[in-house]
Amino acid sequence: MRRLLTTLAALAVATAAQAAPKVEAAWTRPAAQGGTGAGFMTLKNPDAKPDALVAVASPLARTVQIHQSSMSGGMASMKQVARVPVPAGGAVTFAPGGYHLMFVGLTKPVKTGDAVPATLTFASGATVKVSFVAAMGPPAAAAHHHH
C-alpha cells in the first residue's frame, strides 16, 4: 500500500510539472568569426501557466544576450532585457525589429546552412535545446502556412 501511495504521489508531481515551451522556425543570419550573430524564432508556451525566457547559452558564442529593438520618435533603439514573458497558451516571435538573441563573440564563422546550437532556459526551470540555422531570412515554412 505504501509503494502504491508513493507511486501515485510521484505521478501527481510529474503531471503537475509545467509543459516545456516549444521553439519553431529558429534561424540566424550568417556572421563572421569573432563577430555577433542574431537569433530569431517563435517561442510557444503550451502550458496553462505563463513562463518567461530568462537565459540562453551557446557553445559557439562567448555569451548570448536577449535584446529588444524598438522605434521611438523615428529613432531605432536596442536594449538588453533580462526576461521575455511567454503567455500561457501563447507565443512570442523573435524577429528583426523586435525581440532577438545576440550571439556575441562567435568562435567560428557562421555560413548559410550552418547550425548554431543553443540552450534556452525558462523561469519555470525548463530548458530547451535548439539549432538556429543560418539563412538570409526565416525558414520557408514560417513564411506561409498550409491548411
N, C-alpha and C positions, 0 to 999 in steps of 0.2 A: 504493500500500500504506500509506503514511504517513497519507494522508487517511482511509482506512478505519479505521486504528487510532485516529486522533483522534476520529472519529465514534463508534466503539464505546466509547471512554473517556468521551466526553460522555454517551452513553446510560447507561452504568453509573452515573455520578454522578447523573443525573436520576432513575433508578429507585431510587437509594439515599436520595433525599430523603424526608423524612417526609410522610405524608399529612396535610393540614391538618385541624384539628379542625372539626367541624360545629356549627352553632348551630340549635336548634329552639325554637319557642314563646317567642320573645322578646317581653316586654311590660313596660310601666311604668304606674304609676298617674298620673292627671292631677296636675299640680303648678303652683304659681304662679310667675310670672316672678321671678327672684332667689332663689327657694326651692330646695329639694333634692328631686329625684325619686329613685325607687328602680327599679332594673332587675332583671328576673328572666328566666331562660332555662334551657334544658338544653344543656350542652356535651357533645358526643360525640367521642371520640377513636377514629377508625377504624384508627389505626396500631398496629403491634406494639410500639412503644416508648411509655413513659409521656411525658406532656407536662405543662405547667402554664401556667395563665393568669397573666401577670405584669404586664400593664398594659392600661388601657382609656382611650381618648380620645374625646371627642365635641365637635363644633363648637358644640353648643347648651349646653355646660356649661363653667364656668371650670376645673373639674377633675373627674375621675371616680375614685372610690375603691372598692376592693374590701373588703367587710366580711363578717363572720361573726357572726350572732346565736347566743346560746346561753342555756340555762337552768341555773342552779346554785343549789341551796338555795332554790328558789322565786323567785329573782331573775333577771330577764332582763337580759342584757348584750350589748353590741355592740362589736366591736373591728375595727380596720382590719388587713388581712392583706396581705403582700407578694406572695403567690402562692397559687393554688388548684391542687393536683395533679389531673390528669385521667389515670386509669389507662389503660394500653394496652388497647384494645378496650372501654373502659368509658365511663361517663358520670357527670357531676356535675350535680345540679339546683340552680339558684339559685332560692329560693322564700322567701316570708315566713317568718321564724323560723329561717332558715339563712343560707347564703351569699347575698349580693345586691350589686348595684352601687349606689353613691350618686352621682347626677348633681348635683354641688354648684355653686351659682351659675348656675341656668338663665338663659339670655339671652332667653328668651321664655316665655310661659305654654304649658303642655302640656295640651291639651284632649283629651277622649275622641276617638279616631280619628286623632290626630296621630301622627307617627313621630319618634322621637329616634334619629338615626343615631349609630353608634359604631364604632370600630375596636378589635378585641381583638388584643392581642399576646401570643404564647406563647413559652415558654422555648426552643422549637425554632427560633424565628425566624419562624414562620408568623404571618401577620396575616389576620384575618377581618373583613370589613365586615358589619354587621348593623343592622337597624332595629328598635327597640323600639316597638311600637305601644301607644299609651295606651288603657287599659281599666281597668275596676274589678276584673278578675280575669284569670286565664290564658286564652289563646285556647281556644275550644270544642274544637278538635282535640286539645289537650293534656289536656283533662279526661277524655276517653274514647277508647278505641282501637277501630277497626273491624277485624274479622278476616274 
